[in-house]
């Protein structure tokens, strides 16, 4: 979660900044030269349209706001399911365990 919030995660924007990849751009052909940031990965990348639809439905559209999505306890389990379903970070983290939060 800290890596998502800080942007220091294995997406091309960060990897390019630390000289681990040649380009900060998303590799998906429909992205029109957009940088692969956390916001792009979660909210905009066309590659994950179906997974995002499930995320939006599960969070009752709270997932349209990256700040709410990364900070609200009621959104975090859905965010982790989204990340798992995209498989984008699987090679780094494996299957992310879905936390159980009590929401007051």
Steps between C-alpha positions, in 0.01 A plus 500: 500500500784739583653434158170582329456818700857620441523392137814298580369180351603281208309693235685654207491860627692406815720241329607760244581751774741247659645394164349150498303545176550709188161669499250627758215427258235234538570206270136453403445599137176694571653736755615772259839556661371540855743453785435189704433661836297359786205714391528382140526135605201514733267753339578536130688219325273340238668164555321469834158635402307191614684474830443873558128461434484241779700730729266794434195286560638354823595842638180669384711728278729617784780354289471795261695700758856368540538662842189332639597172343846503659386617842152374585496171688178398328669536159828322571377138471348586161820674391703190587256280308542733201879477518483121528259474208723708269806280571710812424700479824480124554866447407598731786246433776334175403136475600427785740317391813168679535488671841193493717417840641223584738326803361330722757 
